[in-house]
Each structure stands twice: as C-alpha cells, then as structure tokens.
C-alpha cells in the first residue's frame, strides 16, 4: 500500500473524486472505483 500524500484532514476537500481517493488512501485507481461503487 502506498503512503497517503495528505498529512492533515484540513488539506482535503469535502468531495473526493477517484484520483483523490487514490492519493488519500494510497490504493490503486481500480480499487478506488470499486469502493466508490460499493457505496451506492
């Protein structure tokens, strides 16, 4: 797993797109899309 590029919650926006989810969670883009799809 990659290390998150965000060190503080204040650095993030309220709404996250898939590319931002990848950076925040340190996961693959395909995994981000799977997680986002499960949330529906």
C-alpha distance matrix in Angstrom:
0.0 3.8 6.6 9.1 12.3 14.5 15.9 18.6 19.3 22.4 20.6 19.6 22.2 23.5 22.5 19.2 19.1 16.3 15.4 15.2 13.2 10.5 11.0 11.4 8.6 5.9 6.2 8.6 12.2 13.5 11.5 12.7 16.2 16.1 15.4 18.1 20.4 20.2 21.3 24.6
3.8 0.0 3.8 6.4 8.9 11.7 13.3 16.4 17.5 20.2 18.0 17.3 20.1 21.9 21.1 17.8 17.7 15.3 13.6 13.2 12.0 9.0 8.4 9.5 7.8 4.4 6.4 8.8 11.8 14.2 12.7 13.1 16.6 17.4 16.6 18.6 21.4 21.7 22.3 25.5
6.6 3.8 0.0 3.8 6.4 8.8 9.8 13.1 14.7 17.4 15.3 15.3 18.5 20.5 20.4 17.4 18.0 16.3 14.4 13.1 12.2 10.1 8.2 8.4 7.6 5.4 8.8 11.7 14.3 16.9 15.2 14.8 18.5 19.5 18.1 19.8 22.9 23.1 23.1 26.5
9.1 6.4 3.8 0.0 3.8 5.4 7.3 10.1 11.3 13.9 11.7 11.5 14.7 16.8 16.8 14.0 15.1 14.0 12.1 10.1 9.5 8.3 5.6 5.0 5.7 5.0 8.8 11.8 13.5 16.5 14.8 13.5 17.1 18.5 16.7 17.8 21.3 21.6 21.2 24.4
12.3 8.9 6.4 3.8 0.0 3.8 6.5 9.4 11.1 12.7 9.8 10.3 13.6 16.3 16.6 14.0 15.0 14.4 11.9 9.7 10.6 9.5 5.8 6.3 8.7 7.9 11.4 13.8 14.8 18.2 17.1 15.4 18.7 20.7 19.1 19.6 23.1 23.9 23.2 26.1
14.5 11.7 8.8 5.4 3.8 0.0 3.8 5.7 7.3 9.0 6.6 7.4 11.0 13.7 14.7 12.8 14.7 14.9 13.0 9.9 10.6 10.9 7.4 6.0 9.0 9.7 13.2 15.9 16.6 19.9 18.4 16.2 19.4 21.3 19.1 19.3 23.1 23.6 22.3 25.3
15.9 13.3 9.8 7.3 6.5 3.8 0.0 3.8 7.0 8.8 7.6 9.5 13.2 15.6 17.2 15.8 18.1 18.4 16.7 13.5 13.9 14.2 10.9 9.0 11.3 12.1 15.8 18.9 19.9 23.0 21.2 19.2 22.6 24.2 21.7 22.1 25.9 26.0 24.6 27.8
18.6 16.4 13.1 10.1 9.4 5.7 3.8 0.0 3.8 5.4 5.6 7.7 11.2 13.2 15.6 15.0 17.9 18.8 17.6 14.0 14.4 15.7 12.7 10.2 12.7 14.4 17.8 20.8 21.5 24.4 22.5 20.1 23.2 24.8 21.9 22.0 25.8 25.8 23.9 26.9
19.3 17.5 14.7 11.3 11.1 7.3 7.0 3.8 0.0 3.8 5.4 5.7 8.7 9.9 12.5 12.4 15.8 17.2 16.6 12.8 12.9 15.0 12.7 9.6 12.1 14.7 17.5 20.5 20.7 23.4 21.3 18.5 21.4 22.9 19.8 19.5 23.2 23.2 20.9 23.8
22.4 20.2 17.4 13.9 12.7 9.0 8.8 5.4 3.8 0.0 3.8 5.5 7.8 9.5 12.6 13.2 16.6 18.6 17.8 14.0 14.9 17.2 14.6 12.1 15.2 17.5 20.3 23.0 22.7 25.6 24.0 20.9 23.5 25.4 22.5 21.6 25.4 25.7 23.2 25.7
20.6 18.0 15.3 11.7 9.8 6.6 7.6 5.6 5.4 3.8 0.0 3.8 6.8 9.9 12.1 11.8 14.6 16.4 15.0 11.4 13.0 14.7 11.8 10.1 13.7 15.4 18.2 20.6 20.3 23.5 22.2 19.2 21.8 24.0 21.6 20.7 24.5 25.3 23.1 25.5
19.6 17.3 15.3 11.5 10.3 7.4 9.5 7.7 5.7 5.5 3.8 0.0 3.8 6.6 8.4 8.1 11.2 13.2 12.4 8.7 10.0 12.4 10.3 8.3 11.8 14.0 16.3 18.5 17.7 20.7 19.5 16.2 18.5 20.8 18.2 17.1 20.8 21.7 19.5 21.8
22.2 20.1 18.5 14.7 13.6 11.0 13.2 11.2 8.7 7.8 6.8 3.8 0.0 3.8 5.6 6.6 9.8 12.7 12.5 9.2 10.8 13.8 12.3 10.8 14.0 16.4 18.1 19.8 18.3 21.1 20.1 16.5 18.1 20.6 18.2 16.4 19.9 21.1 18.5 20.2
23.5 21.9 20.5 16.8 16.3 13.7 15.6 13.2 9.9 9.5 9.9 6.6 3.8 0.0 3.8 6.6 10.2 13.2 14.1 11.0 11.6 15.2 14.5 12.4 14.9 17.9 19.1 20.8 19.2 21.4 20.2 16.5 17.8 19.9 17.2 15.0 18.3 19.2 16.2 17.8
22.5 21.1 20.4 16.8 16.6 14.7 17.2 15.6 12.5 12.6 12.1 8.4 5.6 3.8 0.0 3.8 6.8 10.1 11.6 9.2 9.7 13.3 13.4 12.0 14.2 17.0 17.5 18.6 16.5 18.5 17.7 13.9 14.6 17.0 14.7 12.1 15.2 16.6 13.9 15.1
19.2 17.8 17.4 14.0 14.0 12.8 15.8 15.0 12.4 13.2 11.8 8.1 6.6 6.6 3.8 0.0 3.8 6.6 7.9 5.6 6.1 9.6 10.1 9.2 11.2 13.6 13.9 14.9 12.9 15.1 14.4 10.6 11.7 14.3 12.3 10.1 13.5 15.2 13.2 14.8
19.1 17.7 18.0 15.1 15.0 14.7 18.1 17.9 15.8 16.6 14.6 11.2 9.8 10.2 6.8 3.8 0.0 3.8 5.6 5.4 6.3 8.8 10.1 10.5 12.1 13.7 13.3 13.2 10.5 12.6 12.8 9.1 9.4 12.7 11.7 9.2 12.2 14.7 13.3 14.5
16.3 15.3 16.3 14.0 14.4 14.9 18.4 18.8 17.2 18.6 16.4 13.2 12.7 13.2 10.1 6.6 3.8 0.0 3.8 5.4 5.0 6.3 8.8 9.8 10.5 11.4 10.2 9.7 6.7 8.9 9.3 5.8 6.4 9.8 9.5 7.9 10.7 13.2 12.8 14.3
15.4 13.6 14.4 12.1 11.9 13.0 16.7 17.6 16.6 17.8 15.0 12.4 12.5 14.1 11.6 7.9 5.6 3.8 0.0 3.8 5.5 5.1 6.6 8.8 10.2 10.2 9.8 9.3 6.8 10.1 10.9 8.0 9.4 12.8 12.5 11.5 14.3 16.7 16.4 18.1
15.2 13.2 13.1 10.1 9.7 9.9 13.5 14.0 12.8 14.0 11.4 8.7 9.2 11.0 9.2 5.6 5.4 5.4 3.8 0.0 3.8 5.3 5.0 6.0 8.5 9.5 10.2 11.0 9.5 12.7 12.4 9.2 11.2 14.2 12.9 11.9 15.3 17.1 16.2 18.3
13.2 12.0 12.2 9.5 10.6 10.6 13.9 14.4 12.9 14.9 13.0 10.0 10.8 11.6 9.7 6.1 6.3 5.0 5.5 3.8 0.0 3.8 5.4 5.0 5.9 7.7 7.8 9.2 8.1 10.7 9.5 6.2 9.0 11.3 9.5 9.2 12.7 14.0 13.3 15.8
10.5 9.0 10.1 8.3 9.5 10.9 14.2 15.7 15.0 17.2 14.7 12.4 13.8 15.2 13.3 9.6 8.8 6.3 5.1 5.3 3.8 0.0 3.8 5.6 5.5 5.3 5.0 6.1 5.8 9.1 8.3 6.2 9.3 11.6 10.7 11.2 14.3 15.7 15.7 18.3
11.0 8.4 8.2 5.6 5.8 7.4 10.9 12.7 12.7 14.6 11.8 10.3 12.3 14.5 13.4 10.1 10.1 8.8 6.6 5.0 5.4 3.8 0.0 3.8 5.7 5.2 7.3 9.0 9.3 12.7 12.0 9.9 13.0 15.3 14.0 14.3 17.7 18.9 18.5 21.2
11.4 9.5 8.4 5.0 6.3 6.0 9.0 10.2 9.6 12.1 10.1 8.3 10.8 12.4 12.0 9.2 10.5 9.8 8.8 6.0 5.0 5.6 3.8 0.0 3.8 5.8 8.2 10.9 11.4 14.3 12.6 10.2 13.6 15.3 13.2 13.6 17.2 17.8 16.9 19.9
8.6 7.8 7.6 5.7 8.7 9.0 11.3 12.7 12.1 15.2 13.7 11.8 14.0 14.9 14.2 11.2 12.1 10.5 10.2 8.5 5.9 5.5 5.7 3.8 0.0 3.8 5.5 8.9 10.3 12.5 10.1 8.6 12.3 13.2 11.1 12.5 15.9 15.9 15.6 18.9
5.9 4.4 5.4 5.0 7.9 9.7 12.1 14.4 14.7 17.5 15.4 14.0 16.4 17.9 17.0 13.6 13.7 11.4 10.2 9.5 7.7 5.3 5.2 5.8 3.8 0.0 3.8 7.1 9.3 11.9 10.1 9.5 13.2 14.2 13.0 14.7 17.7 18.1 18.4 21.5
6.2 6.4 8.8 8.8 11.4 13.2 15.8 17.8 17.5 20.3 18.2 16.3 18.1 19.1 17.5 13.9 13.3 10.2 9.8 10.2 7.8 5.0 7.3 8.2 5.5 3.8 0.0 3.8 6.5 8.4 6.4 6.8 10.3 11.0 10.4 12.5 15.0 15.5 16.4 19.4
8.6 8.8 11.7 11.8 13.8 15.9 18.9 20.8 20.5 23.0 20.6 18.5 19.8 20.8 18.6 14.9 13.2 9.7 9.3 11.0 9.2 6.1 9.0 10.9 8.9 7.1 3.8 0.0 3.8 5.4 5.2 6.4 8.9 9.9 10.7 12.5 14.3 15.5 17.0 19.4
12.2 11.8 14.3 13.5 14.8 16.6 19.9 21.5 20.7 22.7 20.3 17.7 18.3 19.2 16.5 12.9 10.5 6.7 6.8 9.5 8.1 5.8 9.3 11.4 10.3 9.3 6.5 3.8 0.0 3.8 5.4 5.0 6.4 8.7 9.9 10.6 12.4 14.4 15.6 17.5
13.5 14.2 16.9 16.5 18.2 19.9 23.0 24.4 23.4 25.6 23.5 20.7 21.1 21.4 18.5 15.1 12.6 8.9 10.1 12.7 10.7 9.1 12.7 14.3 12.5 11.9 8.4 5.4 3.8 0.0 3.8 5.4 5.2 6.3 8.7 9.9 10.6 12.5 14.6 16.2
11.5 12.7 15.2 14.8 17.1 18.4 21.2 22.5 21.3 24.0 22.2 19.5 20.1 20.2 17.7 14.4 12.8 9.3 10.9 12.4 9.5 8.3 12.0 12.6 10.1 10.1 6.4 5.2 5.4 3.8 0.0 3.8 5.4 5.0 6.2 8.5 9.8 10.6 12.6 14.9
12.7 13.1 14.8 13.5 15.4 16.2 19.2 20.1 18.5 20.9 19.2 16.2 16.5 16.5 13.9 10.6 9.1 5.8 8.0 9.2 6.2 6.2 9.9 10.2 8.6 9.5 6.8 6.4 5.0 5.4 3.8 0.0 3.8 5.4 5.1 6.1 8.5 9.9 10.9 13.2
16.2 16.6 18.5 17.1 18.7 19.4 22.6 23.2 21.4 23.5 21.8 18.5 18.1 17.8 14.6 11.7 9.4 6.4 9.4 11.2 9.0 9.3 13.0 13.6 12.3 13.2 10.3 8.9 6.4 5.2 5.4 3.8 0.0 3.8 5.5 5.0 6.0 8.6 10.0 11.4
16.1 17.4 19.5 18.5 20.7 21.3 24.2 24.8 22.9 25.4 24.0 20.8 20.6 19.9 17.0 14.3 12.7 9.8 12.8 14.2 11.3 11.6 15.3 15.3 13.2 14.2 11.0 9.9 8.7 6.3 5.0 5.4 3.8 0.0 3.8 5.5 5.1 6.2 8.8 10.5
15.4 16.6 18.1 16.7 19.1 19.1 21.7 21.9 19.8 22.5 21.6 18.2 18.2 17.2 14.7 12.3 11.7 9.5 12.5 12.9 9.5 10.7 14.0 13.2 11.1 13.0 10.4 10.7 9.9 8.7 6.2 5.1 5.5 3.8 0.0 3.8 5.4 5.1 6.5 9.3
18.1 18.6 19.8 17.8 19.6 19.3 22.1 22.0 19.5 21.6 20.7 17.1 16.4 15.0 12.1 10.1 9.2 7.9 11.5 11.9 9.2 11.2 14.3 13.6 12.5 14.7 12.5 12.5 10.6 9.9 8.5 6.1 5.0 5.5 3.8 0.0 3.8 5.5 5.3 7.2
20.4 21.4 22.9 21.3 23.1 23.1 25.9 25.8 23.2 25.4 24.5 20.8 19.9 18.3 15.2 13.5 12.2 10.7 14.3 15.3 12.7 14.3 17.7 17.2 15.9 17.7 15.0 14.3 12.4 10.6 9.8 8.5 6.0 5.1 5.4 3.8 0.0 3.8 5.4 5.7
20.2 21.7 23.1 21.6 23.9 23.6 26.0 25.8 23.2 25.7 25.3 21.7 21.1 19.2 16.6 15.2 14.7 13.2 16.7 17.1 14.0 15.7 18.9 17.8 15.9 18.1 15.5 15.5 14.4 12.5 10.6 9.9 8.6 6.2 5.1 5.5 3.8 0.0 3.8 5.5
21.3 22.3 23.1 21.2 23.2 22.3 24.6 23.9 20.9 23.2 23.1 19.5 18.5 16.2 13.9 13.2 13.3 12.8 16.4 16.2 13.3 15.7 18.5 16.9 15.6 18.4 16.4 17.0 15.6 14.6 12.6 10.9 10.0 8.8 6.5 5.3 5.4 3.8 0.0 3.8
24.6 25.5 26.5 24.4 26.1 25.3 27.8 26.9 23.8 25.7 25.5 21.8 20.2 17.8 15.1 14.8 14.5 14.3 18.1 18.3 15.8 18.3 21.2 19.9 18.9 21.5 19.4 19.4 17.5 16.2 14.9 13.2 11.4 10.5 9.3 7.2 5.7 5.5 3.8 0.0
